[in-house]
Amino acid sequence: MLGLMLRQALSHHDLHGRFEAGLAHIYAASYGSIHRALRQLHEAGEVEQTDDGARTSE
C-alpha cells in the first residue's frame, strides 16, 4: 500500500480499485483488509489523512 501511495494520495476506494485492477492476482484485498491496514499505518505514523479523506505516505 505504501508503494501505491508514494506516487499520490489515494482514498480507500482508490486503493481498492488499484488492487482490483492489477494486484488481485497477487493479493485479493477486501475493503475491510484495506481499512485495517490503513488504520494500522496511520497509528504507526506512516500515513496521514488529508481533508478530502485521501491518505498520503509521509
Protein Blocks (a to p, Z undefined) as FASTA:
>chain_A
ZZmmmmpccdfklmmmmmmmmmmmmoccdfklmmmmmmmmmmnopaccdfkopacdZZ
